Amino acid sequence: MPAELVLKNATVIDPTGARPNTDVAIADGRIVEVGENLDVEAPTIIDATGLVVGPGLVDLHTHLREPGREEAETVESGSRAAALGGYTAVVAMPNTEPAIDSAAVVRHILELGTKALTDVHVAGAITVGRQGKQLAPLAEMAELGVRLFTDDGAGVQDTRLMRRALEYASGLSVTLAQHCEDEALAHGGHMHEGEWSSRLGVPGMPSEAEELMVARDIALSRLTGAPVHFLHLSTRRSIELVRDAKAKGLRVTAEAAPHHFTLTHAETQTYDTRFKVNPPLRTDDDVAAVKQGLADGTIDAIATDHAPHTQEAKEAPFDEAPPGMIGLETAFALAITELGLPIERVLALLSWQPAAIAGIEREHGGPIEAGRAANLVVIDPTATWTVDPSKTASRSRNTPYTGRQLTGRVVHTILRGDLVVRDGEATR
């Protein structure tokens, strides 16, 4: 049987489990055969002995900055960073300039995505201009394939408006995702309110600013029956609220960012703005709670919250610098290095579970079997490497992990049968 690409002798891991010593044959952008010792001819045969082949990673939370802040990132540069990190699909957040709050802007992003190294999906804004005052035309954007809506960067403060949005979303079969922050309570804060904000004299953001909105939207999900996805949860109580809601059968899902299970607010003691993020880095106890939530299924996905900023912006004083850090190229390795979870669980958190939340499981994150799209990642789970921001594909360098040694490296990324990353290097 002819093929274009064959991966030989890999350990294949997907939602059905792990299969050692397995070959994967690919042709015309799809998987054509999977099994041991396949008798397949192909112009490209890759020996994957000792490597893991999984469904491509899916990021629910990527800031690509285009349109409006192309000096920090573009769809093209961000997708290259994503591919190098093992992602075959990303969901672009709508806090661009202009915001992704109309069908016209959605079309623009989708057109830019046709030249990307990953599939680029779009999260539409819940409200016009992300201002929290008037619902955006959700139906028009949903017709273009948008399945996730959020005002990320800001939470919808008006409870009545959020209820209306959830009721509207129910009829469209889409999911609303919330940036959980009570703006009145968090106003003026630049880091976690606690020991280090007091020591440094920097106004803080209390954990309760996040937790109040988590509790509110759980109540609204119960009231409306609509699903709610919680973005970048960072506190123990937020996770406990989600755990309780799931136990009661409510339609809630949640994500956590790598920095919220690898870093604490103590990192801010040098006023280094690379550690400024929103929601802020929290306490050791909160980090432990995030790890536990990822381990026990309370948190459904690891999402990068990849937030590139120029060096000039990050060189501003701590209280003036924008929050955010890049993360597409380090997320997988941080999860392997820091969580102590089996690789099967890590891949679930980074691949098929986020794909289901994004509504793209037909093309990404599903079983590795004949007939499926060949969107795959090939990983060396034991390789060690050191984070060097000068080597990132992102236009920005604002990583907090410079010099950190990590375990687990992406070797190849395959998008619809195309080796967009080979031997750790982008091919285009």
Residue, then its C-alpha position, 0 to 999 in steps of 0.5 A: m500500500p503506497a503512502e507519503l509518510v510513515l512513522k515506524n516503531a512508535t508508542v502511539i498514545d491517544p484517547t483509546g490508550a497506548r500502543p507500543n511498537t506501532d507504525v502510522a502511515i499517512a497519505d493525502g493528509r490523512i492516516v491510511e493505516v495503523g499497526e505493527n510492522l506495516d508493509v508500506e512504501a513511502p518516500t519519507i520514513i521516520d524511525a520513531t523508536g523511543l518516541v511517542v506519537g500522539p494527536g496534535l496538541v490544541d491550545l484553547h488560549t492563544h493571543l496572536r495579537e494580529p490585527g493591531r499589535e503585529e510588533a508583538e506577534t502575528v498569526e504567522s509567527g505565533s503559529r510557527a511557535a505553536a507548531l514548534g511546541g507540538y500544536t496543530a490547532v490554536v484558538a485565537m483570543p479576541n482582544t485584538e485591535p479591533a476586537i474579534d467581535s464581528a463576522a468581518v474580523v473573523r473572516h480576516i483572521l481565518e484568511l490569515g490562518t490559511k498560511a499558518l503552520t497550525d490550524v487557526h480557530v477563532a474565539g469571538a468576543i461576547t460583547v461589542g468591543r469587549q466593553g461588556k455593554q452590548l452583545a456581539p453578533l454571536a450568530e453571525m460569527a457562529e455561522l463562520g465556525v466560531r464555537l468559543f466566545t469570550d471577552d478574555g482580558a476582561g470578564v463580563q461584569d453585568t450579571r444580567l447581560m451574562r445571563r442573556a449571553l448564556e441563553y443566546a449561546s445555548g440556541l447556537s450550540v456554542t460555549l462561552a468562556q469567562h475571564c473570571e475577575d470582579e473588576a471592582l475588587a481587583h481594580g488597581g492591582h498588579m499582582h496577587e494580594g498577599e505577603w509579597s504585595s505587602r512587602l513590595g508595596v505593590p497594590g494586589m488583586p485578591s483571590e476573591a476577585e476571581e472566585l466571586m465570578v467563578a461562583r456567579d457563573i456556576a450559578l448562571s450555568r445552573l440557571t440557564g443550563a448553558p455550558v461555561h468554560f473557565l479560563h486560566l483558573s489560579t486559586r484553590r477556592s476557584i478549583e474547589l467551586v468547579r469541582d463541586a459544580k461538576a459533582k452536581g452535574l453542571r456543564v462547566t469546564a476549566e483550564a489552567a495555564p502552565h505558569h499557574f502550576t510552576l511559579t508563585h508570587a514570590e517570583t515578583q520580589t525582584y519587580d521583574t515584569r516577566f512574572k506579571v500576568n493576569p490572573p496573577l501568580r498566586t501562593d504555593d497552596d494555590v499552585a498545589a491546588v492547580k496541580q491537584g485539579l489537573a491530576d484529578g480531572t477537575i481542570d480539563a485542559i492546560a492552555t498556554d495563555h500565550a501573551p506576547h509583548t515587546q521588550e519595550a513594553k515589558e521594560a516599563p515599571f511593574d505597575e505600568a507594564p502589561p501582564g502576560m508571558i509567552g508559552l507555546e513552545t514550553a507548555f508540553a515540557l513544563a507539564i512533563t517536568e513539573l506535574g508528575l503525571p503519566i504522559e497519557r494524562v498530559l496528552a489528554l490535558l493538552s490534546w483531546q480534552p481541549a479539542a472537545i471544548a473547542g468543538i474541533e474534535r473531528e479534526h484534532g485530538g481524536p483517535i489515531e486511526a485510518g481515515r482521521a486527519a493526520n494532525l499529529v505530534v511526535i515527542d521525545p519524552t526523555a529529552t532534556w533542553t534549556v529554555d533560551p528566549s533568543k531561539t523562540a519563533s515568537r516575535s516576543r521574548n517575554t518568557p519567565y523560564t529563561g535558563r530553566q532545564l526541562t524534560g520532554r521535547v517535540v521532535h516533529t509536528i504533522l499538520r494534515g500530513d505535512l511535516v511542518v516541524r521536522d527534527g525540532e525545526a520549522t520547515r516553512 
